[in-house]
Amino acid sequence: MRFFAKFIIISYICSTITTAESQNTTIGTESYPIYAVSTKSHTPVFRPKSHNKSLANSVALSNQQFADWIEAFKVRARQRGITTLILNAAFQNVTYDEDIIFRDRNQSEYTKAIWEYLDRAVSQTRIQNGKKNLQNYHNILEKIEVKYGVDKEIIIAIWGLETNYSEFRGSDNVIQSLATLAFDGRRGDFFESQLLAALEILQSGDTTASQMTGSWAGAMGHTQFMPTSFLEYAVDFTGDGRRDIWSNDPTDSLASTAAYLNRFGWKQNQPWGIEVQIPTNFDFNLVDPSNKRLPSHWAMSGVLGLNGLAIKDYGPASLLMPAGQQGAKFLIFDNFRVIKRYNSSNAYAIGVGHLSDRLKGRPSIQASWPRNDRPLNSAERKELQSHLANKGYYSGNIDGKIGPISMTAVRAFQNSIGVVADGYISLDLLNRLRQN
Ligand SMILES: [Ca+2]
């Protein structure tokens, strides 16, 4: 879980998934960023991609400054109760890791469409491997489900998306990664708190410094816990007294994920979401995360299951249409928001939910997506907001982040030119704004 999502400010990009500030996720054999983040670095990229003399000098300088920083940090850590014994073991062989900084500075600006993301997130291979893991860990998953009340298919789906069922757990020294990022200072306070939490984990005896490996920004284990989240939510399910998410046995990781979802209010027997159909002339102003109604209420507005019948009243639900009128439409329940506590991207939550559905033997998403569209890049989204502002529809920031205010403005513009006001943002819409 990427910082368990809540630690970073995620911009709400309807229908697209843009770059992760913090981490890449592993989809298939490829690693790519999956969620949109608003806090880009204000620090210029200072390191050229190719190594040269000035780089060598700057790294040498960084190494000395890093060593000084560690000594000062150790004083702060001792004040927080971390023992000298733990500190010495943890920082043995830790050096400034320029590769971590490089990755932090060079995250992709590439924006992925929801359908591209879902193709990989819920590929046939991932479904098949998920089903195998459901069998392989059947007994343990049953026990986890009973104890925490979280569907085993959801746990498996998170495992599948976080590390491709343990394939990409990360082999970086977590202390070294977090210390480098804390020293670097771009989000120094956040990473220093993670570093302190990692040291607390070592002091608790759950694992050792040499075994504490993870992804480059400090997410650890089969389902990628950040250290602070580990301290708060991880559990020992094997009964050996250690919350061991680093061992090859995924049991503690899977149980910890269930415990996490349970703590954030997972409701058993409630779907994450259900694909629905809407009538022609539907009022897209009803599509708003805060507009929650019971499915029976939605049915009165013509929002029905794909079989034409009203959805059962599992609980209050809102509508989600990642590609507006043209793509799949979902009624999403509170469990959708619980999944987003793991990673606050809508695409991620749909990916987890849909993969879990497929693991339960349910069909794939039925609607087709506007696959000829491409997501707008950041500059284009800013241009779109500028046009909307010039026309008097938009008074928010020109920041390229598409939230509810931007969507409302888009709908107003769509209404003015007599097209379906679904708030969906595309190159076609941008071109219409340029022309009108
Ligand atoms: Ca254990």
Boltz pocket constraint, residues with backbone or C-beta under 6 A from the ligand:
constraints:
  - pocket:
      binder: B
      contacts: [[A, 235], [A, 236], [A, 237], [A, 238], [A, 239], [A, 240], [A, 241], [A, 242], [A, 243], [A, 244], [A, 252]]
      max_distance: 6.0
